[in-house]
């Protein structure tokens, strides 16, 4: 049984089934905060996370260009859209536990761990909310193929905490702030109040996850005595495969601590290879 936070993280990362993974994630998060509240905090510890998290047998993982595209105006299209969101949320659970376990060699304040444990618990809730929506539509997670490249950002930044924070919460999760309002409108027009409610929860809480990335990225740069904007631009150019694409949700990005001069200069960058989407 795990006795440190890092060991808890590895337990989540090595659990394959989505519902089981997120149940364990939620339980470990509750245990972490209960110990903190009781004044007997668990040690962070050290552990070796897997290079790739355990995954269920389904969905089949395909190259981005091979994932079928469906019209969101149809039931099948809306099922496919929610399936893609569920896949993103499951990967987010693993990404947040991975950042906890992978970088324990670097001294970080306890608040760093509090933030990512909280984010992992929220992503676990998000996955289950979307799975419930899929099941209400006579589908389920695993019924359709999914994007095989979701773990690429984690693999690319496995040795670089600055890079992980820059690319995962500050680029990829920030993109979610841009596109989620449009998804909410699709399901509102379809009269699917359950999906609307689930996506609104995700939209509200993802602002916090982007904010955690921005906060700790700026904290690291402050400790290093470097300019966060310059470091961010350099790391995104190094690790992100493609230009950032407007339109941007500037209001929510600002709420999360991302000013426009962080991301607008990266919209014209020449991709080193075809973009993943």
Buried (B, 14 or more C-beta within 10 A) or exposed (E): EBEBBBBBBBBBBEBEBBBEBBBBBBBBBEBBBEBBEEEEBBEBBEBEBEEEBBBBEBBEBBEEEEBEEBEBEEEBBBBBBBBBBBBBBBBBBBBBBBBBBBBBEEEBEEEBBBBBBBBBBBBBBBBBBBBEBBEEBEBBBBEBBBBBBBBBBBEBBBEBBBBBBBBBBBBBBBBBBBEBEEBBEBBBEBEBEEBBBBBBBBBEBBBBBBBBBBBBBBBBBEEEEEEBBEBBBBBBEBBBBBBBEEEBBBEBBEBBBBEEEBBEBBEEBEEEEEEBE
